[in-house]
Amino acid sequence: MSRAIWKKPFSNLNIFKLLHSNNIEKSIFLKFKNFIIFPSFTKIIFSIYNGKKFITIQIFETMFGFNIGEFIMTCKKTQHKNMKIYDKKKKYK
């Protein structure tokens, strides 16, 4: 679901101040995932908190206009047992 047109894109002014002051260390740490990527963020490394740890992402030109949270995983993929092998073992017992 996209953001309403009449609302401005969500951004934090502190990040823009860091970019213009050139006091960027290895990466910028963010704890919110609804931050919109602007063209001035090219080739900058962000560390985004996914609920457990920080994940590093480098911004490219194809990412403009998207939220930062769209590029990180917040939950693990489930792995189910192979039921065919399990059923064969059960039949022989």
Buried (B, 14 or more C-beta within 10 A) or exposed (E): EEEEEEEEEEEEEEBEEBBEEEEEEEBBEBEEBEBBBBEEBEEBBBBBBBEEEBBEBEBEEEBBEEBBBEBBEEEEEEEEEEEEEEEEEEEEE
